[in-house]
């Protein structure tokens, strides 16, 4: 017999919980200037308890052919990918209206 998700009340195999969680996220995609003038794309606001950040990070790094990391509830990609990340997050099921973009910010 299948396990029942305590939040949705549905069988865990349906995996609808992550889809619901994607709709509720308030995501900020920003561009940051690091040391030596390097540009990074930072994705924050995704709840790591509901969404697998390592898996999402892996998909984004593969899509944009760049390095990066997922730690502390934040995904960091090397390079300027702000426009493409928003489009890719929408394709992966996140709500377009809940994704904000912020451009260059100096890191001190």
Backbone bond lengths (Angstrom), bond angles and torsions (degrees), N, CA, C in turn:
res aa  C-N    CA-C-N  psi(-1)  N-CA   C-N-CA  omega(-1)  CA-C   N-CA-C  phi
1 X - - - 1.442 - - 1.531 108.64 -
2 X 1.315 116.71 142.62 1.457 120.42 -175.68 1.528 111.55 -81.26
3 X 1.329 114.59 154.86 1.451 120.53 178.76 1.524 109.80 -78.29
4 X 1.317 116.03 148.26 1.453 122.19 179.93 1.528 109.06 -103.96
5 X 1.323 116.38 132.13 1.461 121.79 177.43 1.532 108.05 -73.11
6 X 1.344 118.02 124.67 1.467 119.92 -176.61 1.531 113.68 -67.25
7 X 1.300 118.47 -22.28 1.464 120.69 -178.22 1.525 111.40 -84.63
8 X 1.332 117.33 -49.59 1.460 120.28 -176.76 1.523 112.98 -90.42
9 X 1.337 117.46 -23.20 1.461 120.62 -177.67 1.513 113.24 78.25
10 X 1.318 117.06 8.36 1.464 122.50 -179.49 1.525 109.79 -105.39
11 X 1.331 118.13 161.35 1.472 119.83 176.17 1.526 110.54 -60.46
12 X 1.343 116.17 141.72 1.466 121.18 -177.26 1.521 112.22 -63.65
13 X 1.344 118.49 -24.42 1.463 120.46 -179.89 1.526 112.41 -63.05
14 X 1.326 117.25 -26.17 1.464 119.72 -179.22 1.524 111.68 -69.20
15 X 1.328 117.08 -22.99 1.467 122.11 175.18 1.517 112.91 51.24
16 X 1.308 116.64 36.15 1.458 120.81 -179.44 1.528 111.63 -80.72
17 X 1.316 116.53 -18.77 1.463 121.35 -177.95 1.524 111.76 -59.45
18 X 1.328 117.78 -43.75 1.467 120.76 -179.98 1.525 110.45 -66.73
19 X 1.345 118.02 -36.04 1.462 120.60 177.59 1.526 111.08 -64.10
20 X 1.334 116.02 -41.12 1.459 120.15 177.55 1.526 109.86 -65.32
21 X 1.324 116.49 -41.90 1.467 121.14 -180.00 1.529 111.36 -62.39
22 X 1.317 117.86 -35.44 1.465 121.35 -179.39 1.521 110.89 -64.00
23 X 1.322 117.54 -34.27 1.461 121.51 -178.95 1.526 112.10 -70.86
24 X 1.343 117.46 -26.81 1.457 121.65 -173.53 1.524 114.38 -93.08
25 X 1.305 119.65 -3.80 1.461 122.69 -175.06 1.525 111.58 -75.99
26 X 1.333 116.86 139.75 1.467 123.47 170.68 1.524 106.01 -105.68
27 X 1.330 116.93 100.42 1.459 122.17 -170.95 1.528 110.61 -103.30
28 X 1.329 115.43 138.38 1.464 121.59 174.91 1.525 107.09 -117.82
29 X 1.330 115.45 123.35 1.465 121.73 176.14 1.520 105.88 -110.88
30 X 1.328 116.01 116.17 1.458 118.34 -176.81 1.514 111.50 -131.48
31 X 1.294 112.98 159.62 1.456 122.34 179.77 1.515 106.68 -106.86
32 X 1.303 117.20 134.76 1.455 120.87 -178.04 1.519 109.73 -133.40
33 X 1.313 116.14 139.55 1.458 120.35 177.47 1.516 107.83 -95.01
34 X 1.310 116.32 121.68 1.464 122.40 -178.07 1.523 110.04 -96.13
35 X 1.315 115.13 -169.73 1.464 120.39 178.02 1.524 110.59 -60.28
36 X 1.285 115.79 149.87 1.469 123.57 178.12 1.528 112.47 62.47
37 X 1.338 117.66 21.24 1.454 121.68 175.43 1.509 115.52 77.67
38 X 1.314 118.25 10.90 1.471 121.56 179.63 1.526 109.91 -73.46
39 X 1.324 116.31 140.55 1.462 122.48 179.26 1.528 109.06 -100.46
40 X 1.334 116.28 136.50 1.460 122.14 175.99 1.518 108.84 -127.82
41 X 1.315 116.40 150.84 1.454 122.47 174.14 1.523 107.07 -106.85
42 X 1.332 116.33 123.95 1.454 122.82 -177.26 1.530 108.45 -110.63
43 X 1.330 116.11 131.76 1.466 121.61 177.90 1.526 106.28 -119.68
44 X 1.337 116.16 116.63 1.460 119.35 -179.01 1.526 110.35 -134.11
45 X 1.315 115.10 164.05 1.464 120.25 179.87 1.518 112.94 101.49
46 X 1.314 118.05 -1.80 1.461 121.58 178.11 1.529 107.63 -88.34
47 X 1.317 116.81 127.81 1.458 121.50 -178.42 1.527 110.12 -74.59
48 X 1.340 117.87 112.91 1.468 120.19 -177.31 1.527 113.92 -68.22
49 X 1.341 117.34 -14.17 1.464 119.89 177.58 1.524 111.42 -78.20
50 X 1.328 116.97 -24.39 1.463 120.91 -177.11 1.527 113.15 -105.31
51 X 1.323 117.45 -30.13 1.463 122.40 -178.34 1.524 108.40 -118.30
52 X 1.320 117.07 135.96 1.464 121.81 178.51 1.536 108.83 -77.15
53 X 1.339 116.11 101.22 1.466 120.87 -176.45 1.517 112.58 -65.38
54 X 1.325 117.53 -37.78 1.468 119.96 -179.38 1.528 110.49 -63.05
55 X 1.325 116.84 -42.17 1.462 120.74 179.06 1.529 110.61 -66.95
56 X 1.330 116.88 -44.58 1.461 120.74 178.52 1.525 110.48 -62.60
57 X 1.328 116.81 -42.34 1.459 121.70 177.78 1.522 110.94 -60.26
58 X 1.316 116.16 -43.47 1.468 121.34 179.79 1.524 111.05 -61.16
59 X 1.341 116.67 -43.07 1.469 120.70 178.78 1.523 111.51 -63.18
60 X 1.335 116.48 -43.78 1.467 120.42 -178.96 1.526 111.65 -67.90
61 X 1.335 117.29 -42.13 1.469 120.14 178.44 1.517 110.87 -62.62
62 X 1.311 116.58 -38.76 1.461 120.76 178.63 1.531 110.65 -67.08
63 X 1.320 116.75 -44.14 1.466 121.63 -178.62 1.527 111.67 -62.05
64 X 1.339 117.03 -42.47 1.461 120.65 -175.62 1.526 113.71 -98.95
65 X 1.314 116.83 4.59 1.469 122.70 177.64 1.527 111.36 49.28
66 X 1.326 114.45 55.47 1.458 119.36 -178.89 1.523 109.64 -140.57
67 X 1.313 115.69 169.69 1.451 120.97 175.39 1.507 109.24 -88.84
68 X 1.308 115.55 170.59 1.453 119.45 177.93 1.508 111.07 170.00
69 X 1.337 114.77 -175.55 1.452 120.48 -178.50 1.521 110.04 -152.05
70 X 1.325 115.29 162.08 1.462 122.04 173.98 1.518 107.03 -130.84
71 X 1.314 116.19 111.22 1.466 119.36 177.76 1.519 109.36 -155.97
72 X 1.306 115.27 149.62 1.454 120.29 177.96 1.512 114.13 63.27
73 X 1.323 118.27 28.59 1.454 121.50 179.66 1.522 113.94 77.17
74 X 1.336 116.83 12.02 1.469 122.27 -177.70 1.521 109.22 -128.25
75 X 1.335 115.98 140.16 1.467 120.90 173.16 1.524 106.71 -106.50
76 X 1.329 116.43 130.32 1.454 121.53 178.88 1.521 108.77 -121.12
77 X 1.334 116.06 124.96 1.460 122.07 177.85 1.523 108.84 -112.85
78 X 1.314 116.47 142.39 1.459 120.31 177.23 1.523 109.00 -79.21
79 X 1.328 116.30 130.19 1.459 121.17 178.02 1.513 112.70 102.60
80 X 1.340 115.99 174.55 1.461 123.24 -179.11 1.526 109.37 -93.84
81 X 1.325 116.84 103.60 1.466 121.52 -178.21 1.523 111.46 -130.32
82 X 1.338 118.44 22.84 1.457 121.95 -173.70 1.528 111.84 -56.19
83 X 1.324 117.93 -50.02 1.467 120.58 -177.62 1.524 111.54 -64.38
84 X 1.297 116.92 -45.53 1.457 121.17 -177.87 1.519 113.01 -68.37
85 X 1.328 117.18 -34.25 1.466 120.83 -179.29 1.518 110.06 -64.65
86 X 1.326 117.13 -42.56 1.468 119.77 179.65 1.520 110.13 -60.01
87 X 1.324 117.13 -47.13 1.468 121.08 179.24 1.528 111.20 -60.85
88 X 1.317 116.95 -42.27 1.461 121.07 -178.28 1.528 111.37 -68.47
89 X 1.327 117.60 -39.27 1.458 120.27 177.56 1.526 111.36 -62.86
90 X 1.332 116.45 -37.96 1.464 120.18 177.13 1.528 109.88 -64.79
91 X 1.335 117.59 -41.77 1.467 121.20 177.22 1.522 111.73 -61.90
92 X 1.338 116.53 -32.57 1.464 121.26 -179.01 1.526 112.83 -82.39
93 X 1.345 117.50 0.36 1.457 120.63 173.23 1.513 116.52 108.20
94 X 1.326 118.29 2.84 1.455 120.05 177.96 1.520 109.62 -80.78
95 X 1.331 117.00 151.81 1.453 123.11 -177.97 1.536 110.27 -74.77
96 X 1.333 117.30 124.28 1.466 121.52 -177.00 1.521 112.48 -62.05
97 X 1.324 117.13 -34.72 1.461 121.06 -178.84 1.512 113.97 -69.54
98 X 1.318 117.18 -18.32 1.462 119.92 -177.77 1.529 112.67 -98.23
99 X 1.332 117.72 8.18 1.467 121.75 -180.00 1.525 108.86 -107.34
100 X 1.338 116.05 118.27 1.467 121.83 177.14 1.513 109.98 -105.88
101 X 1.328 115.75 146.97 1.467 121.18 178.38 1.526 109.43 -114.38
102 X 1.331 115.68 137.13 1.462 121.72 176.28 1.526 106.99 -130.04
103 X 1.315 116.64 133.10 1.471 121.47 -178.79 1.519 112.57 -90.34
104 X 1.321 117.51 -174.29 1.473 127.79 -170.56 1.519 114.35 -34.20
105 X 1.315 112.89 134.21 1.459 122.95 176.17 1.524 107.20 -140.03
106 X 1.306 116.56 129.57 1.467 120.55 -178.69 1.516 111.05 -72.77
107 X 1.323 117.98 133.54 1.459 123.23 174.63 1.516 107.84 -96.17
108 X 1.322 118.11 125.12 1.461 120.98 -175.02 1.471 112.93 -104.02
